Amino acid sequence: MQTAVIHACKVGSDEVLATNE
């Protein structure tokens, strides 16, 4: 369960970084 939350946060961060680029 915790791993899924961490994965979701990582994916969200990647999406934000991609949007900023």
N, C-alpha and C positions, 0 to 999 in steps of 0.2 A: 504494500500500500504506500509506504513512504517513498519507495523507489519511483512509483508512478508520479507522485507529486513532484519529486525532484526532476523527473524527465519532462513533465509538463512545464516546469519553470524554465528549464534549459531551452525547450522548443520556443517558448514565449520570448526568451531573450534573443534567440537566433532570429526570430521574425522581426523583432524591433530593430536589431542591428541591420538586417537586410533592408528594412524600410528606410532607415536613416541613410543608407548608402544610396 
